[in-house]
């Protein structure tokens, strides 16, 4: 074990490879187990399952699997029978931390911060699903720790690794629609219950499901199927609603292209507000000040299947709105362009200009990515640079920007910020810096 771990730690410095047996014996294209990063995964059903698959394809081996619901994790358990099984990630890290080279975290939002911090404090490279955290205080704490540790980090907003996000920026740089004035977003989310009160009845969870562990740092409440599995996203104690779910994808290209960071004001509109859940639908206007040579930009978010007006350039039979999950429209001084929530299917609304750009695309100025999982693995092994959606440089500030909007939606108030991103609006402390229950901490 010591030899393998020495290899992992020194690969970037010496460019060497350590093999148990010669590669010609193993066969062409075969990676010896001793060469592979050993991964521990927290949250292994649903999205966690696909995150594990992505990391395995990128060249890691699965050493440990952790989920509070072993019924949800049965597919991953079946695919990786040699991996050690856990229900509590704290136990997994305590007992196997020295054997693990990378941690993936694909839990509900409310556990992201605590699990990610535990991995960072062990100096483990980590992949955490979007949004990086549930609250502003948590994301700022993680960014500080990640900056101090210096390990490779990556958030699971896969659109940032996609060609579409880079192409949008190249179109903009090439002057496809002039100077940006407005950007509109929309989504069919939520596809889970929102705009509801807390249920009054209690249920017994399935024997394979540890409800106490699932609640993690959140306040204890009786189990009800209204929370889990899957339905947790709309509950403010556990999730971040439709905005937190999709905006880390949809708003990514604009955040990256313009370094949007801190808006001055966020103006929310929504259906009826509920104390514990996000509303059924909302419209949120972010006002970003001019920055450098970029003028002020207005960003409008819509969820609950609220669509912006169909552009006049589209014909009667043109699809609208675009995107199965959601879409985006960039409005400039010389036209507009649209794409789906992940930046794919880019189209300039002026048909002649779109044809010109399709025939003669702008120069490729932003290097294409091998994918979110390969970016992380390459960074850990010294084969590539820091991941594009690392916590400090990109995904932390992006999550922070999205969470400002969640505060506006939750409160129903106009949220105003200082130029440094400090919330000036009077809001409950718990919404920004949550208290964790005993046994859980940052």
Secondary structure, DSSP 8 states (H G I E B T S, - for coil): -HHHHHHHHHHHHH-----SS-HHHH-TT---GGGSEEEEEE--STHHHHHHHHHHHTTEEEEEEE-SBTTTTHHHHHHTTTSEEES-HHHHHHHHGGG-SEEEE-S-HHHHHHHHHHHHTTT-EEEE-SSS-SSHHHHHHHHHHHHHH---EEES-GGGGSHHHHHHHHHHHTTSS-SEEEEEEEE----S--S-----------TTB-HHHHHTTS------TTTSSSGGGGBTTT--HHHHHHHHHHTHHHHHHHT----SEEEEEES---SSB--S-EEEEEEE--BTTB--EEEEEE-SS------TTS-TTS-SS--SSEEEEEEETTEEEEEETTS-S-EESSHHHHHHHHHS-----S---S-HHHHHHHHHHTSS-S-TT-IIIIIHHHHHHHHHHHHHHHH-S-EEB-TT--B-S---HHHHS----TT---
